[in-house]
Amino acid sequence: MLNEIKKDAQARMGKSIDALRHTLIKLRTGRASAAIVDHLKVNYYGSEVPLSQVASVAVTDARSITITPWEKQMVGPVEKAILASDLGLTPNTAGTVIRLNIPALTEERRRDLSKVVHSEGEDAKVAIRNIRRDGNHQVKELLKDKQITEDEASRTEAEIQKITDGAIRDVDEVVRAKEAELMAV
């Protein structure tokens, strides 16, 4: 019972860290990455589908991404999806190949993105602390129902705190790595 609470808390904290990593991948760092366009949806014969299902995405060099739709008539919808997105990039089309040139980041933009990274890290830490609170609440409920002793409750709460501390260290590490990536010129 107590092990299940700890395992659940650890799994949920791990998912919070994974969600943070996934969110930070979308942040443009001035270096081309296929993950930048992963979240784009394209109108494919009336339904919205992920870009990866209608085109191949390749990183050609450090500052450009090449998107090649599998069907010639999909070039227009892919361009529209890129223009309508929050990327702020303009597609260059040559026949059926769409190129995205990633401009270098200015110092000011790097600082702004750094603030976004820290904000996302704080959000992840809040989520982790909420998971800790939920786990401790479950332990207190078991204690109140007299299903566990006070010693078991305090020991489990201490173990949940250790799990929380480790997860917060992981978040700090992810944020530090992303910030280093952002500040690298």
C-alpha positions as CSV (number, residue, x, y, z in Angstrom):
1,M,0.0,0.0,0.0
2,L,2.7,2.5,1.0
3,N,5.0,1.2,-1.8
4,E,2.2,1.8,-4.3
5,I,1.9,5.4,-3.1
6,K,5.6,6.0,-3.4
7,K,5.7,4.3,-6.9
8,D,2.8,6.4,-8.0
9,A,4.4,9.6,-6.9
10,Q,7.7,8.7,-8.5
11,A,6.0,7.8,-11.8
12,R,4.0,11.0,-11.8
13,M,7.0,13.1,-11.0
14,G,8.9,11.4,-13.9
15,K,6.1,12.3,-16.2
16,S,6.3,15.9,-15.1
17,I,10.0,15.9,-16.0
18,D,9.3,14.3,-19.3
19,A,6.6,16.9,-20.0
20,L,9.1,19.7,-19.2
21,R,11.6,18.2,-21.6
22,H,9.0,17.9,-24.3
23,T,8.0,21.5,-23.8
24,L,11.5,22.8,-23.9
25,I,12.3,20.9,-27.2
26,K,9.8,23.2,-28.9
27,L,11.8,26.3,-27.8
28,R,13.8,27.5,-30.8
29,T,17.5,27.8,-29.9
30,G,18.9,29.2,-33.1
31,R,19.9,25.7,-34.1
32,A,17.8,23.6,-36.5
33,S,15.9,20.7,-35.0
34,A,13.1,18.6,-36.5
35,A,11.3,18.8,-33.2
36,I,10.6,22.5,-33.9
37,V,7.9,21.5,-36.4
38,D,6.6,18.3,-34.6
39,H,3.6,20.0,-33.1
40,L,2.3,21.5,-36.4
41,K,-1.0,20.2,-37.8
42,V,-1.7,20.3,-41.5
43,N,-5.1,20.3,-43.3
44,Y,-5.0,17.0,-45.1
45,Y,-8.2,16.6,-47.2
46,G,-10.4,18.2,-44.6
47,S,-8.8,16.8,-41.4
48,E,-6.0,18.1,-39.2
49,V,-3.0,15.6,-39.1
50,P,0.5,16.0,-37.8
51,L,3.1,17.3,-40.3
52,S,5.1,14.1,-39.9
53,Q,2.2,12.1,-41.5
54,V,2.2,14.1,-44.7
55,A,5.9,15.0,-45.2
56,S,9.4,14.0,-44.3
57,V,11.3,16.5,-42.1
58,A,15.1,16.6,-42.3
59,V,17.7,18.9,-40.8
60,T,20.1,19.7,-43.7
61,D,22.5,21.8,-41.7
62,A,22.8,23.8,-38.4
63,R,20.4,26.5,-39.6
64,S,17.9,24.9,-42.0
65,I,15.2,22.3,-42.1
66,T,13.9,20.7,-45.2
67,I,10.3,19.5,-45.5
68,T,9.3,17.3,-48.4
69,P,5.6,16.6,-48.7
70,W,4.8,13.1,-50.0
71,E,2.1,14.5,-52.3
72,K,2.7,17.5,-54.6
73,Q,-0.7,19.1,-53.7
74,M,0.3,19.1,-50.0
75,V,2.9,21.8,-50.5
76,G,0.4,24.6,-50.1
77,P,-1.3,23.3,-46.9
78,V,2.1,22.6,-45.3
79,E,3.2,26.2,-46.1
80,K,0.0,27.6,-44.6
81,A,0.5,25.5,-41.5
82,I,4.0,26.9,-41.0
83,L,2.9,30.5,-41.6
84,A,-0.1,30.1,-39.2
85,S,2.1,28.6,-36.5
86,D,3.8,30.3,-33.6
87,L,7.3,29.6,-35.1
88,G,7.7,33.0,-36.8
89,L,9.5,31.4,-39.7
90,T,8.9,32.0,-43.4
91,P,9.0,28.9,-45.7
92,N,11.0,29.0,-48.9
93,T,9.5,26.7,-51.5
94,A,11.4,25.3,-54.5
95,G,9.1,22.9,-56.4
96,T,8.0,20.3,-53.8
97,V,10.7,21.0,-51.3
98,I,10.0,23.5,-48.5
99,R,13.0,25.0,-46.7
100,L,12.9,26.7,-43.3
101,N,15.9,28.9,-42.5
102,I,16.4,29.3,-38.7
103,P,17.8,32.8,-38.0
104,A,20.5,33.3,-35.4
105,L,19.1,34.4,-32.0
106,T,19.8,37.9,-30.8
107,E,21.1,38.4,-27.2
108,E,17.8,39.9,-26.2
109,R,15.8,37.0,-27.6
110,R,18.2,34.6,-25.8
111,R,17.4,36.3,-22.5
112,D,13.7,36.2,-23.1
113,L,13.9,32.5,-23.9
114,S,15.9,31.9,-20.8
115,K,13.1,33.5,-18.8
116,V,10.6,31.2,-20.5
117,V,12.8,28.2,-19.7
118,H,13.0,29.2,-16.0
119,S,9.2,29.7,-15.9
120,E,8.6,26.3,-17.4
121,G,11.0,24.8,-14.8
122,E,9.1,26.5,-12.0
123,D,5.8,25.1,-13.4
124,A,7.3,21.6,-13.4
125,K,8.5,22.1,-9.8
126,V,5.0,23.2,-8.7
127,A,3.6,20.1,-10.3
128,I,6.1,17.9,-8.5
129,R,5.3,19.5,-5.2
130,N,1.6,19.0,-5.8
131,I,2.3,15.3,-6.4
132,R,4.2,15.2,-3.1
133,R,1.3,16.8,-1.4
134,D,-1.1,14.2,-2.9
135,G,1.2,11.4,-1.7
136,N,1.5,12.8,1.8
137,H,-2.3,13.3,1.9
138,Q,-2.9,9.6,1.0
139,V,-0.4,8.6,3.8
140,K,-2.3,10.8,6.3
141,E,-5.6,9.2,5.2
142,L,-4.2,5.7,5.9
143,L,-2.9,6.9,9.3
144,K,-6.3,8.5,10.1
145,D,-8.0,5.2,9.2
146,K,-5.5,3.4,11.4
147,Q,-4.3,1.2,8.6
148,I,-0.6,2.2,9.3
149,T,1.4,3.3,12.3
150,E,2.8,6.8,12.9
151,D,6.3,5.5,12.3
152,E,5.3,4.0,8.9
153,A,3.6,7.3,8.0
154,S,6.6,9.5,8.9
155,R,9.1,7.1,7.2
156,T,7.0,7.1,4.0
157,E,6.6,10.9,4.1
158,A,10.4,11.1,4.4
159,E,10.9,8.8,1.4
160,I,8.4,10.8,-0.6
161,Q,10.4,13.9,0.2
162,K,13.6,12.2,-1.0
163,I,11.8,11.3,-4.3
164,T,10.7,14.9,-4.6
165,D,14.2,16.3,-3.9
166,G,15.5,14.0,-6.7
167,A,12.8,15.1,-9.1
168,I,13.5,18.8,-8.4
169,R,17.2,18.2,-9.0
170,D,16.3,16.6,-12.3
171,V,14.2,19.7,-13.2
172,D,17.1,22.0,-12.3
173,E,19.4,19.9,-14.5
174,V,17.1,20.0,-17.5
175,V,16.6,23.8,-17.1
176,R,20.4,24.3,-16.8
177,A,21.1,22.2,-19.9
178,K,18.5,24.1,-22.0
179,E,19.8,27.5,-20.8
180,A,23.4,26.5,-21.7
181,E,22.1,25.4,-25.1
182,L,20.3,28.8,-25.5
183,M,23.3,30.9,-24.5
184,A,25.7,29.0,-26.8
185,V,26.4,31.2,-29.8
